[in-house]
Amino acid sequence: MASGAGALSEGPNPAVMGTYGRFNIVFERGEGSWLISNQGERYLDFGSGIAVNTLGHAHPDLISALTEQAAKVWHTSNLYRIEGQERLAEMLCEASFAEAVFFCNSGAEACEGAIKLARRYHFANGQPERNRIITFEGSFHGRTLATIAAAGNPKHLEGFGPEAPGFDRLPFADHDAVEKAITDETAAIMIEPVMGEGGIKAIPKECLQGLRALCDKHGLLLVIDEVQTGIGRSGKLFAYEWADIKPDVMAIAKGIGGGFPLGTVMATNEAAKGMVPGTHGSTFGGNPLGVAVGCAVLAAVLKDGFLEDVQQKASRLRQALAELEDKYPDMVEEVRGLGLLTGLKLKPAVGDVVNACFEEQLLTVPAGDNVIRLIPPLNVSNDELSDAVSRIGKAFEKVRQK
Ligand SMILES: *Cc1c(COP(=O)(O)O)cnc(C)c1O
C-alpha cells in the first residue's frame, strides 16, 4: 500500500502494529462521497474504504438502522435466534441463487467458510477425499492461513510457515487446462468474477460459463468470491448475473455492511447440506448491529432504479476515463472494470499516481498489475464523477512534471 504525505507532522502511533503503510491523515467525519480530516480538509472518496461504503458516509438510513438497533440490543450470540439475521438472509436468498446464508464478519471469514462448506459437501456425500479446490493466480481471498494459500500470492505467504494444503492454483488458462487439473480429489472451483486486488481483471462471461459447465460435468461446486464485486458494485446486485450463471456457493462481505463489519457465505441447500449444527460458527457473526445495517444497505440497493443508476454512472465514468486515456496516453494503458469497480492500468508507478491524487484530495486505492482503483460510493453524483476525473487529470500533470 502506498504511503504518502499527509497533513500531520507526526507519523502514525507505533502502538498500532505496523502492518499497513498508511497515509498520515486522520478523517474525523464523512458526508456522502466526502471525508473530512481533523484539519478540516475535504477529500473526495473514490476508495469507499476499499469498496465498503456502498452508500457513502453518514447515510441517514444506515444511521437510523444502527442507532435504533443500538438502543435495543447489541449482542446475544448465535445461541439464540436473531431476527435481523432471519430478515437479511431471506432478503439475500430472494435476490439471488442462494437458499441459505451463514453470517460472519469479514471477507476472509466468508471465503474460509465457503472453502469449509465445499469440503464438507463432499464429506456429506461420502467422498471426504474430494477436498481440493482449484483457484487462480492473481486472486485475492483474504489473509487467513487458508485464504492466503488459496490465492497463493508469494508476498502474502512469505514467512508464515507451511502453506495450508488443499489448493490447486492455475494460471488463468483455457478451459482445457482447467479440466485437466480436475482429479478425483477436486471439490470445487473458486474464483472472483472480477479480480479486484489483482488489478480489476474481469473474467470473461464465457469463462465463467465454461467453469459452470465443468463443475456440472464433474460434480464440483462453483464457489464465487463476490466480497468486492457484490451488493451492486458491478451494476448488478451480484456480478455472476452478468454471465447468466448461478454459483453453488458465494462469499460476500465489504459492501453488505456499508461500513459495519459483516460478511456472509451463501449457498444452495444442496451445497450446504453438510453444514449441520456444530460444524461451523462465529461468536460475532451476524451480530444484531451488523445485520440491522445490512438490511438497510440491501433495501437501498434493491430500490427500484438504484442498480440502473449505478450502471448509468458507471458508463459515464468509463467514458470520461476513456477521454482521459486519449488525453494522457503516456499515463494510461487501459481502462478496466465492471460497474463502479473501475480501474486504470497505468504507465507510471501506481504509487506515484495514488499519491498525486491524494495531493489533489482525491482518495483512490492501488491494486495489483499497476492499476489504480476508482471505487466510489454507489450513490456518487454525476458532478462528483466529473470532479474526480478532473482531479486525476491534475494528478497526471503533476506526475508528468516529476
Ligand atoms: C477484500 C477481499 C477479501 C477479504 O476481505 P477481508 O474483509 O479483508 O477479510 C476476500 N476476497 C475478495 C475478493 C476481496 O476483495
The ligand as an SDF file (V2000), in Angstrom:
LIG
                    3D

 15 15  0  0  0  0  0  0  0  0999 V2000
  -11.2230   -7.8270    0.3840 C   0  0  0  0  0  0  0  0  0  0  0  0
  -11.4450   -9.1650   -0.1780 C   0  0  0  0  0  0  0  0  0  0  0  0
  -11.3940  -10.3160    0.6240 C   0  0  0  0  0  0  0  0  0  0  0  0
  -11.0030  -10.2620    2.0850 C   0  0  0  0  0  0  0  0  0  0  0  0
  -11.8840   -9.4880    2.8340 O   0  0  0  0  0  0  0  0  0  0  0  0
  -11.4890   -9.0120    4.3220 P   0  0  0  0  0  0  0  0  0  0  0  0
  -12.7550   -8.4130    4.8330 O   0  0  0  0  0  0  0  0  0  0  0  0
  -10.3640   -8.0550    4.1830 O   0  0  0  0  0  0  0  0  0  0  0  0
  -11.0840  -10.2190    5.0630 O   0  0  0  0  0  0  0  0  0  0  0  0
  -11.6720  -11.5290    0.0410 C   0  0  0  0  0  0  0  0  0  0  0  0
  -11.9780  -11.6290   -1.2650 N   0  0  0  0  0  0  0  0  0  0  0  0
  -12.0490  -10.5480   -2.0630 C   0  0  0  0  0  0  0  0  0  0  0  0
  -12.4280  -10.7110   -3.4880 C   0  0  0  0  0  0  0  0  0  0  0  0
  -11.7630   -9.2840   -1.5470 C   0  0  0  0  0  0  0  0  0  0  0  0
  -11.7920   -8.2170   -2.3510 O   0  0  0  0  0  0  0  0  0  0  0  0
  1  2  1  0
  2  3  1  0
  2 14  2  0
  3  4  1  0
  3 10  2  0
  4  5  1  0
  5  6  1  0
  6  7  2  0
  6  8  1  0
  6  9  1  0
 10 11  1  0
 11 12  2  0
 12 13  1  0
 12 14  1  0
 14 15  1  0
M  END
$$$$
